[in-house]
Amino acid sequence: DSGIGSGSAAGMFLSEEQVKVLEENFNKVTKHPDETTLMLIAAECGLSEEETQKWFKLRNAVWRQAEGLPAETGMVWD
């Protein structure tokens, strides 16, 4: 299953529960977590901060493509 939000799409093997927590944070809390937020999300998922950051980076690229934006982050001017 390589749908949006699928953990394995990022080359990571995450449980449904982990993906659920990550997605919830991505959608409701922030798409760009700071160090503290990242630490909390990582702890909640039982992942390392590095893995969590990697997931957010990849998830952002997927989100940007879905929004029709360039996958690379840069300034987006309205």
C-alpha positions, 0 to 999 in steps of 0.5 A: 500500500503506497497510498499517502501516509503509508509508512512504507512509502518512505522506506520506513516500516511503521505500524498503523498506530505510528502512522496514525500519530504522525499523520495526526500531528502533521495535519493538526499540529504542524507540518514543520515541527521544531526540535521540541515538538519533534522530540515529543512526536518521536517519543509518542511514536517510539521512533528516533527523532531522526526517523521522525524528521525523515518521515516529516520531510518525506510527508511534506514532499508528498503533501506539496506534490498533492497541492501542486507545489514543487516537492522541494521546500522553498519560499512559496509566494502567493 
